């Protein structure tokens, strides 16, 4: 009986220790990967600036003096709009299980429509076609694509993979 009691006590102690460890791991995981924490890290880093620079590079291809979409595109890459896009995008990523290129493109299209509405700009069919092309380019630049089985992946290439450590270092220095 004494041996059985010792074994049960040891087993319960191990289970209790495991439960405490699991609770700690879940707490840490939940706090480090919470939407608020991710937004806090993004706001304290230069990620907004890097995204704005990437978006500016794409917009430069589309902006000419006679381009009727010039005002919309300039507003699109405005610092405040980029922050709004990133924050809204993070909200959608946390709320949705599936976020594919079509949803991302619709998200960008909605943002462009908001800009046009805020600035009383009417978009013609030819402008819409050019803006649709712009949206596809942005989607490809930021690596969102569909796969055959309707799941999402983020495209990676060697340049993306090599930039991951610099993003991690940037986030670490801002903690």
N, C-alpha and C positions, 0 to 999 in steps of 0.2 A: 504494500500500500504506500509505503514511504517513497519507493522508487517511482511509482505512478504519479504521486503528488509532485515529485521533483521534475519529472518529464513534463507534466502539465504546466507547472510554474514556468519552466524554461520555454516551452512552446508559447504560452501566453505572453511572456516577456518579449520574445522575438516578434510575435504578431503585433504587440503594442508598439515596439520600436519601429517596425515596418510601417505601421499606420501613421506614426508621427513623421517619419521620413517622407512618406507619400504625401501627407498633408503639406509639408514644407515644400516639396518639389512642385506640387500643384499651385501653391500660393506664389512661388517665385515665377513659374511659367505664366500664370495668369497675369501677374503684375507686369512682367517684362514684355509680354505680347499683347497687352491690352491696347485698345484703340487710343485711349488717352495718352498712354506712355509713348506709343509710336508717334503720335502727333507732337508731343512735347519734344521728342528727339529730333524730329524733322524740323520743327520751328527753330530749334537751337543750332541747327547745322546749316551748311550752305547748299542743301539739296534743292531748295526752291530756286536758287540762283543758277545751279547747273541745269535744272529742267528748263528754266527760262532761256538760257543760252542755247540749249538744244532746239527749243521751239523757235527761237529767233533765227537760227540757221535754216530751218525749214521755211519760215515765213519769207526770208530774204529771196528765196527762189520764186516766190509768188508776187512779191510787191514790186510794181513798176509805177511810174508816175501816172500812167493812164489806166491803171487797174481799178475797176469800180469796187473791188473788195478791199482796197487798201486800208480804209478806216476800220473795217471789221477786223482785219488781220492784225493791225497795230493794237487794237483794243484786246485782242485775244492774247497777245504776248505781254500785256501789261502786268507788272509785278503783282498787283492786287488780284488780277484775274487768275494768274498762275497759282497763287496761294489758294484761291477759292477752288480751282479745279482739283488741285492735289488733295485738299481737305475733303471735298465732295467725293473724290475718287476713293479715298481711304474709307470713308463712310460706306460707300457702295461695296467695296471689297469685303468689309467686315459683315455686311448685311446679306450678301449674296453668296451662295455656294458656287454658282457658275457665273463667271464674268469673262465672256469671250470677246473677240474682236468686234462682232456686230453690236454688242452692248456698249463697248468702249466707243465705237464710232457714233452710236446714237447719243451717248453721253456728251461727246464733243459737239455733235450737231445741235443738241439742246443748248449747250453753252453759247455757240455762235448765234443761235436764234435769240437768246436772251440779250446778247450784245446788240444785235440789230434792233431789237425792240426798244432797248434802253436808249439808243441813239437815233431812233426814228429813221432807220435805214430800211428801205424796201429792197428785197433780194429778188432779182430777175432769174429766169430759168438758166441763162448762161452763167450768171454769177453762182447759182446753186450748183451747177455742174463743176465749176472750178473749185468751189468750197468743198464739194464731195471728194474731189481729187486730193485737195489739201488734207482733209480728214483721214483719208486712206494713208497718205504719206506719214502723217503724225502717228497713226496706229502702227505702221510698220517701223518707224523710227524707235518707238518705245517698246517694240518687241512683243506685241500682243497678236496672237494668231490662233486660228481654229485648228483642231485636229479632227481626223475622220470620225472618231467615236464621240464627238460632241463634248469633249472635256476641254479644259483650258490648259495651256502651257504658256510659259514665257520663253520665247525664243532666246537662245544664248549663242553667242559667237565668241571667238577668242578675245576680242576686245572687251565684251561685256564681262567675261569671266575674269580677265585681268584687272578690271576696274573695281571688282567687288572688295578686295582688300583695302583700297583707298576709301571706299564708302564706309567700311567698318571702322577704319582708323579715324575718319572724320567724325563718326558718331561717338566713338570712344573718347575723343578729345573734348567733346561737348557734354559729356556726362558729369 
